[in-house]
Amino acid sequence: MKSLLYLANNIIRSNFSRMNYPFKLTFIVTNQCNLRCKMCNIWSKNGSEPELTTGEIERILKRNDFFSWVNISGGEIFLRPDIVDIIKTVLATNKNLYLLDFPTNGFMTDTILQSVSKILKYRPERLMITVSLDGPLELHNELRGRRESWQRVVETFTGLRKLGEKNRNMHVYFGFTIMPQNMKMLNDAFLAVKSRIPDITHDDFHINIAHDSEHYYENKDQGFCAESEALEYLRDFVKYRRFSLHPTYVLERKYQKLCSDYFHNKKIPMVCKALSSSCFLDPYGNVFPCSIYDKKIGNLKEYNFDIKKLWNSEMAIQVQKEIEHGNCPQCWTPCEAYQTLLGNLRSWW
């Protein structure tokens, strides 16, 4: 309850002014990846420079213990042999952490299940895991660049779900990213999974719209950005969902409803909260506003690993003002949209 109240307080404050620190951190712990996805070239950056060591990551997390929400991502995070230690440190240092979430491509089933079993021993307040799924078997494998990928995804999801049955604070979803190459296959992807997992429902799918990013995905102008036509397939899918007042479903419904405004105007439908309540940290210590905007704010190594010091720098404040006035790529990806929705509660009505 204490961590939930801390999060609520941060959300309320983010509705009125720029915060003195980010309450949400997106932390890319590695660019390593064992797939070769058509829509993402992040794997090509692996080895370009040394990634943060375990010790450096521990320094960052111990120095910055104020997060309510931490998203750990990659690359494929389970390719880091120290990933359990990293997450252990996240949980140990951020005493008011309410939500820890991370995605996985699901390929290394045994490693993922063993690692998550260990993570659960550290008793996260709320753990949300998304297993990426891009279509029925053949399409998913084509987009992911590995023939056996779809089968591994289903096995990993099934195993994680069993772990979740014993841990009420853990939630597992399929993550489907809509792009021109798969938008007509959303329901087919659902039916393919349902043939293997009969009790799966539309509520078990989280849906994102594809964007390009120069500094993160390195997929600029490669034709994977979602198009307005995707709305038709999105609406057909979500109409089968049950009504729920759970915050996750409320946020996702609002996000999807505003997708139509985003596609129509090609602009974010409210004031973005990147660098106002959230920021993005890459595997080398570089801080950016978000996963899409490639304007580097600085490197934590140059600030003694102190995020607050960098956050309140002249550069960070200047870029935040640019974002506030719409001078940014204008994305609507859930990675950034959810805290933006939470920071604009007055615009919901």
N, C-alpha and C positions, 0 to 999 in steps of 0.2 A: 504493500500500500504506500509506503514511503516513497519508493521510486516512481510510482504512478503520480503521486502528488507533485513530485519534483518535475516530472515531464509536463504535467498540466500547467504548472507555474511558468515553465519555459515557453510553452505554447502561447499562453496569455500574453506574456511579455513580448513575444515575437510579433504580436498583432499591433503593437503600438510604437515600437522603435527597433533600431538595429541593436542586437544584443552585444554584450561585452565579450562574448565567447560563443562559439558554435555549440548548439546542443545536439546536433546530428553530425556525425563524421562518416564519410564514405572513404574507406581505406583499401586501396588496391595493394595487396601484400605481395603480389607477384605478377609478372607478365608471362610466366611459363604456361604453356597449354599443350595438352596432348591431342587436341583436335585441330583441324585446319578448316575452320568455318568459312564459307563463302562470303559472309557479311562482316567478317572481323579479321583484321590483320595484326591483332595484338601480339600473337605468338612470334611475329617477325622481329619484335623489339627485344626478345629475350637474349641476354648476353651483350646488349649494346653498352651497358654500364653496370657496375655492381649494384645489386639490390640491397636494401636495408638489411643489416644483420639482425639476428635475434636480439643481441644486446642493444642495438640502436632502437629497435622497436620497443623494447622494454623501457628504455629511457623516455621515449615519446609518451608511452602510455602512463608511466609513473609521474611524469611532469604535467600531464594534462588529464585530470581525473574528474572532469565535470560533464561528461557526456550522458545524455539520456537515451541516446539511440546510436548504435554503431552498426554500420553495414560493412562487412568484410567481403572483399571481392577480388577478382583476378581478371585475366588468366584463370587457371584452375587452382583454387586455393589449396587443394589437397596434394598438389605437387610439392608444396613446401613441407619438408619433413618436420619442421617445428611448428606447424599450424596449431596443434593442440596447445602447445606452450604459449603461443601468441594469444589465443582465445582465453586461456587460463588467466593471463595477465590482464586482458581487457576486463574480465569479470572481477578480478581481485582488486584492481585499482579504481574502477568506476563503481563505487558503492551505490550510487543512485541510478545505475543503468537499468532502464526498463525493457528495452528491446535490443536484441542482438539478432541480426539476420545475415544470411549469406546464400549465394547461388552456387550451384555445382552443375557441371555438364553430365554428371552421373556415370562417367565411363569407368572409373576405378571403384567398382561396387564394394569389394571387401575392405579396401582402405578407408573409404568414406564411412561405412557402417562402423568399423572399429574406432575411427576417430570420433565420430559423433557420440558413440557410447561413452568414450572417455570424457568428452565435453560435458555431457549430461551429469557427470559426477560432481561437476563444479556448480551445479544448481543455478543455471541462468533463470532470471525472472520470467523472461519470455523469449523463446527461441523460434525463429521462423526460417525455414529452409525451402528454397525454390530449386526444383530440378528442371533444367531447360529441356523443352520439347518444341520442335519446330514443324511438326507435321506427322502424317502417317509414316510407316516404316521407310519406304523407298525415298520419299522426299526428305525426311529428317536426315537420313544417312547421306544423301547427296549434299544437303546444305552444310552438314557437319564434317564431311570429308572422311568419315570412317564407316566402313560397311556394317559393323556390329554395334554401332552407337545406340540405335533405338532400343534394342534388346537390353542393353546395359541400363539405359534410362529407366525402363519399366522395372527391372530387378532392383535398382537402387531405390526408386520411389517406394516399392513394396516393402523393402527392408526398413527404410526410414519410417514408414507408416507404422510398422510393428513396434518400433522403438517409441514412437509417439503415443501409442496406445497405453504405454506404461508411464508416460510422462505428460501430464495434462498441460504443461506449459510449453510444449513443443508442438509446432504446427508445420505440416509439409504440404507443398503445392507444386503443381506443374507450372512452369513459367513459359508462356507462349508469346513470342514477339512477332507481331504482325508486320509483314513486308510484302511488296508486290509479288514475290515468288511463292508465298504460302497463304495469302489472305483468303483465297477461295477454299482452302483446305482446313480451316479451323475446326469445323464440325467433323470432318473426316478424321482429323487427328484425335478428337475426343472419342469417336466411335472405335477407332483402332485400339486405343488404350482400354476402353470399356470391354472390348472382347477378351482382354487379358485380366482386367481388374473389374469384375462385374458391378461392384458397389460404388464405383467412381461416379461423381456427379459434376455438373457444370460449376459448382462452387469450389471444386478442387483445382480450378484453373485460374491463375493470375495472368492478365493480358497486358502487354506493353505494345507501344508502337515504335517501330524502328527509326533510329536517327543515325546520322553520321557524325563522326568526331575525329578531328585531326590529331589531337594529342593523346586520345585514349584508344579508340578502335582502329585508328589509322585507315578509315574506309571512306574518306571524303569523296563525294561525287561518284560513287560506284553503283548507284541505282538501287540501293536497299532501303531508302527512306520510304516510310509508309505513305500511301496516297489516300485521298478523300474517299475513294471507292471502298476502302477497308471498313468504313463505318457501317455499310450495309451488312457485312458479315459479322461484325462485332455486335450489332444490335440483335441480329438473328440468334446469336449464341447466348448473350446475357439474359435474354427474356425467359430462359429456362431456369434461371437461378431463383433460389428461395429468397424471400424477404428476410432480412436480418438487420438488427440494430448494432451488431458487433462493429466496433470502430474500423476494423480492417475492411469490412464490406461497405460500410458507409463511405469511407474514403475512396474506395475503388469505384463505387457507383458514381460519385461526384466527378472523379477523374474522367471516367468514360463519357459522362454526360457532356463535359466540357470539351471533349475531343472534337465534337462537331464545330464548336466555335473556333477551335484551333485550326482545323482544316479549312474552314471558310475564310478566316482572316489572315492565316499564316502568321499569327502572333499569339504569344502566351495570353490566356484569357484573364490573367490577374498579375499583380506585381510579384516578380520572382524573388524568392528569399535566399538565393545563393549569395554567400558572403554576408548575409544578414542574420541567418540562424544555422547555416550549414556550410560545409566546405569539403573539398576533395583532395585526398593525399595519395600520391602515386608511390610506386615501390622504391623510388630513389630519394624520397623526402621532399619532392616538389609539391607545393600547394597550389591548387587551381580553384576557381569558384565552384566548378561542377565537372561532370564527366564530358560535357559538350563544349563549353567555352574554353578555348585554348590559351587564355591570357594567364600566364604564370605569375603568381603573386610573390613567390620566393621559395627558398629551400630551408627546411627546418634546421639543417646542420649549421646554417649561417645564423640561426637565432637560438642556439643552445637548446634545440628541440622544444622550444616554448611556442606553442600555437597561439596563445593569447597575445604574445609580443608581436608576432607576424600578423595576426588578425587585426590588431589595432595600429598597424603601420599605415603610413600615408598612402602607399600603393594599394593596400587592401581597401581602404576607405574610398579611394578614388574609383576603383573598379566596381565596388558595390554601388556607388552612385550611378555609374554607367548602366549597370544592370537594372537598377531601379527605374531608370528612364528608358529602358527598352533597347539600349545600345549593346546588344549581345545576340547570339544566334537564334534566340526565340524558340527554345525547345519545349516539348511537353512530354518528357519521359518520366515515368513514376519515380525514378531515382531522385529526381529533383522536385517533381510536381507535388508529392505528398506533403513535404514540409512547407511548400508554398501554399497548398490548400489549408493547412493548419495555421499558417500565418496570415491568412486572409479570411477569417471566419465571418467577418461582417459582410463580405461580398457573396456569401452563400444564399442570402435572402434578398 
